[in-house]
Every structure is written in C-alpha cells, then in structure tokens.
Amino acid sequence: MKRRFFIEKATLASMSTVLGAELVFGAKMPEGYTPLALQDPNPFELFSLDNRMSVLNNKPWNIEAKAHLLNDKVTPNKYMFIRNNGIIPEKIDVTSWTLTIDGESVKKQKTYTLAELKSKFKQHTYQLTLECGGNGRSEFDPPAKGNQWTIGAVSCANWTGVRLRDVLEDAGIKSDAVYVGYHAADVHLSRNPQKEPISRGAPMAKALQDETLLAFQMNGEDIPVAHGYPLRLVAGGWPASVSGKWIKRISIRNKEHDGAKMGGSSYRVPCKPVAAGEKVAEEDMCIIESMPVKSLITYPMSGAILKKGKPLSINGHAWAGELEVSKMEYSIDFGATWKNCSLEKPVNRLAWQHFAAVIDFPKEGYYEVWARATDTNGKAQPMLVPGWNPKGYLNNACHRIAVKVV
C-alpha cells in the first residue's frame, strides 16, 4: 500500500479537532485513508435532521428527538425519529420499483408499478401518529434490552398515498384472509440476502382501515429515504414497526404472519402482568396492537426558570392509539391534585391532539409539571413506569418537566 511521507499539519490538526484528541502517528496514515472514527456519515446531514436530535445507534440507524423539538403540530422531517432494523437500501430506482400482492389468501397475485399505484387508485392524506413500541424503554428497571429510547421516538406527520384496502381488494381477498405481512428492500445487517431485517404485519381489520396507507409522500414531498422512500406502509396508532418502509411485497395470509420479528419477544408483551425481571414463555406473550394513551409536554423545555408571580404557559400533544384522548390534565404537586388543560380534537382519526394550560405557582422554589391524558375508554396514563415487560415496551408514564420559580 502506497504511503504518504508527509501530511500537511493543517489536515492533521483539523482531524484531531474533530476526533477530540491528538491523531498519534497521523503522518504515517496510508494515502487517502480516513480514520475509522471519521468514516461514518454525519447523520444530521445525511438525513437532514436538526443536530439536537439524539443518535442512539448507527448500525442500524436509530435516532430520536427531544421533547421540546416536537412542539410543531405537524412533525417536520428534521425532528422525526428514525427507527431502522437493517441497512437502508443503497440503490433505489423508482422507475423500476414495483409492489407485489401475493400470499395464500390473494385471489390473484398482482404487481403494480409506482406509477400505476398513483394513477389507478384514489389518493388520500392523513396526519398519523407513529410511535416506536419501545419509546420510553430507558425508564424500565431492571433495564430492558434494546435501544434506550427516552421520550422522542414519536411523530405525527402528514402522509399521502393510496389506501392499502383499495390495492388488496383490487388483487382480490379470499374469505380465509386473517393477516397481512410486508416484505421490504432493506438489507439485513449481516448482508445475507436470505435474511429479512424485519417483516411484520397486521390483522385484516387494521389493514382495511381507511387510514392505513401505502404512502409515497410525507408532508407534501417525496418520503425521505430514511423514512421509506419511495413506498411505505403507514398504520397510525399501532407500533411503528407495523408501518414497514421500502415496501416491495405484501402477502395476504390465512394465518398470523410469521415473518422476521413477529415471534419470540419482538413487539410482544406478557399477556398477564409479571414480576420485574421474570422470564416469560413465548406462548405467554401477546402481540402489541393499539398503543396506550400518552402525552408529551413540548413547551417549555424542562429546566425552565420563571420569575415569581409570572404564570407559565405549557403546551404539548396527546394520543391514544386507536382511541381519542378525552381529557388532559396537569399537576404541580406530584400528582396529589390535577387541573384540566384545554384539549383540541384530532384533525383526523389517529392524529395526535394538542393541549395547553396556564399555570400559577404559589411561591418560589422547585416544581415539576406532570401531564396526564385519559382516553375515551376512561383509561389514564400511570404516574410512573407501568408494568415491567422483557423488552421494555409501552411505557406511557406521565411526562414531566422541571421548573424553578425565583
């Protein structure tokens, strides 16, 4: 290998600055070599994200927002969490991209080009809440394995596409159909073409809902590559893993889909409560469907300092899976008493709702503002982390921010 005998001091200095340490023996690096620590692409530039987003993992990419970044009523691309299971497709040719509908319960296997999907079927736009099933995992004790999401693996963007139902019905659904499963173009981390990183699905009732889309636009533009360009499923209100990205094939099944990450403890919780740390048999685990009621204070940022006698305006979002949020409350005395927030209706089913309140504090000191949503079935968020489960799913504990009055 040809080696440099001299590297400009300015180049070495700039590399050392980025690395945060002296690049020892830097002058002896092979020609054109980039240190390992500098080889990964900058995710903020790569995915057009705000640089205040938090990177949890880069193999695969998993990135979340902070609560105060999610203040927009419609989540923009720069604040949308990224949850991947494999390697993002590296070569995407939209002119040759197709979607195939197959499976035991399809009347006739059919393949559609993107152009056919867009021209043959009516297009619809919905604002839909997507939340990772593991959002909030970092709060479980004992710790659960997986990406240690805090509170930012949730978004509510506008999605445009065609109804999955219309496409499935065009192909023909047999009477014994019970489930759909998706297959995508992302690559397993091992790069083994025989392995799928993830292949999940949903019961037919969810697949046939008006709001379950085969989407090709997000917020009025082509879906960014990290979010499933050029075609993805969007099934709001359920774990975001149901909303497969880079979709190439959908199977209509006569049984529960058995693709990658459908079995074991993946996106499953114990069917009955268990003790913290307890091992649970696979047959005693149930697939997560509708997500639980939850809320997020997006303004102000935790750590706000307020002058004595000045009221504090708060706002945020609340959502409840397949249901609506019927009541939104806040507490400044650690849940001893609660007061109502104003609460808006969702712009459409499965979109999050916006709440606001003006809070007066009795005197100087440290406070915590807690937010609690209640769904239309009367179920409210727990004040602290709910029942433990092996993979740390469904943490819908009350969000809280710290406030100091001086």
C-alpha positions, -999 to +999 in steps of 0.1 A: +000+000+000+014+034-010+020+056+020+023+093+024+056+105+039+041+139+047+007+151+056+000+188+060-001+199+096-033+217+089-050+185+078-038+166+109-049+194+131-084+195+117-088+157+120-076+159+157-101+187+164-130+165+151-117+135+169-112+155+201-077+140+206-043+141+190-041+119+160-010+100+170+011+087+141-013+105+118+016+114+094+020+077+087-015+070+075-019+053+041-027+076+012-064+086+011-072+068+044-098+082+068-096+073+104-124+049+115-139+074+139-145+098+109-158+072+084-194+072+095-215+098+077-229+127+097-265+116+104-277+152+107-265+160+072-273+125+058-309+126+069-315+164+070-320+163+108-316+190+134-283+185+152-300+184+185-315+151+178-301+121+197-283+093+179-288+060+198-273+037+172-258+038+138-258+001+129-287+003+121-296+040+124-318+048+154-323+085+162-348+103+184-360+138+192-361+156+225-395+167+238-391+204+231-382+197+194-416+182+189-436+213+195-449+216+159-484+204+154-473+186+123-439+170+127-413+182+102-387+159+087-359+174+108-375+163+140-388+129+130-374+099+148-357+072+127-360+035+137-344+010+114-337-027+118-314-032+088-294-013+063-312+014+042-315+003+006-285+016-012-298+017-048-333+028-054-347+031-089-382+045-088-388+038-125-385+001-119-399-001-083-429-025-080-452-037-054-464-073-055-495-085-037-493-123-030-499-149-003-522-178+005-553-156+006-549-135-025-573-144-054-547-134-080-511-123-075-507-089-089-478-065-094-481-027-096-455-001-106-454+031-086-469+050-115-499+025-116-505+029-078-506+066-081-528+067-112-551+038-107-562+044-071-576+075-053-550+093-032-556+103+004-538+124+030-540+118+068-520+131+097-509+099+116-492+093+149-463+068+147-446+058+179-419+031+184-432+003+206-400+008+227-404+045+232-396+052+269-376+019+273-348+037+292-370+041+323-376+004+329-359-012+359-344-038+356-332-025+323-347-040+291-326-048+261-328-027+230-323+009+220-327+030+251-353+054+238-363+082+262-394+101+250-386+112+215-395+081+193-428+096+182-440+118+154-472+129+136-466+139+100-490+142+071-489+111+049-502+109+013-508+077-006-534+051-016-554+030+008-539-004+013-575-017+013-581-005-023-550-023-035-557-055-017-593-055-029-581-049-065-560-081-062-588-100-045-590-111-009-601-146-002-626-153+026-600-170+048-577-140+050-567-130+085-535-111+083-512-092+060-474-092+061-449-069+045-416-075+028-391-047+021-360-038+003-338-030+033-308-053+039-301-075+069-271-062+090-252-094+080-259-086+043-272-121+040-298-118+012-317-148+026-324-129+059-350-101+063-343-075+089-379-072+097-412-085+082-442-077+103-478-071+096-513-066+110-547-083+112-570-077+082-592-053+103-562-029+106-551-034+071-585-025+058-589+007+078-594+040+058-562+055+073-539+025+066-519+038+036-493+028+011-477+062+012-453+079-012-453+114+003-446+129+037-456+165+045-463+171+008-430+159-006-414+126-015-408+105+016-371+109+027-351+077+021-346+072+059-384+071+063-391+046+035-388+062+001-403+055-024-431+035-008-440+026+027-469+014+049-483+038+074-506+024+100-511+050+127-519+042+163-501+009+163-463+003+170-444+020+142-429-014+133-462-022+116-456+007+092-429-010+071-406+010+050-393+005+014-422-019+007-418-043-022-443-070-014-474-075+008-487-110+015-523-117+023-521-145+048-546-172+060-528-172+094-509-148+116-479-135+097-447-153+107-420-130+093-389-117+110-396-100+144-431-114+146-423-142+171-404-145+204-405-113+225-403-090+195-431-064+198-449-086+223-457-081+260-468-106+286-505-114+282-508-111+320-487-090+345-454-105+355-428-096+382-399-074+372-372-095+356-393-126+353-387-148+323-418-152+302-426-182+278-432-173+242-467-187+243-475-163+272-466-132+251-492-112+232-486-091+201-488-053+206-517-038+187-532-004+196-507+018+215-516+031+250-527+066+259-498+090+262-488+127+262-458+149+259-451+185+272-433+201+243-431+237+257-413+248+277-382+228+278-375+210+311-354+232+333-374+264+327-367+293+352-396+315+359-399+348+378-421+347+409-457+359+402-454+352+364-477+324+350-463+296+329-479+286+296-474+250+287-485+230+256-480+196+240-496+167+223-516+136+235-526+105+216-543+072+224-536+045+198-569+036+181-588+058+205-591+095+211-579+114+242-610+127+261-593+146+290-559+162+295-547+173+330-516+187+347-502+186+382-476+206+400-478+187+433-465+153+421-500+140+413-517+149+445-541+171+426-549+177+390-562+205+369-577+204+334-559+216+302-576+228+271-577+199+245-582+201+208-599+174+187-577+155+163-576+167+127-585+132+117-586+098+133-552+085+146-537+120+147-524+134+180-542+161+198-529+194+211-533+206+247-524+238+266-527+253+300-516+284+320-501+275+354-497+297+385-472+287+411-478+296+448-443+306+458-406+304+449-390+270+446-386+238+426-416+223+409-424+195+384-452+199+359-467+165+352-491+158+323-517+131+322-540+121+294-571+099+296-586+080+266-622+076+256-624+043+275-616+062+307-580+048+310-555+073+322-517+074+320-500+059+350-480+084+371-448+063+369-435+034+348-462+008+341-459-030+344-425-043+335-420-065+304-389-082+289-384-058+260-394-025+277-424-018+255-454+005+261-440+029+287-467+055+289-459+070+322-467+107+327-443+131+311-429+157+334-407+188+332-387+206+359-395+243+366-378+267+390-395+298+403-372+325+416 
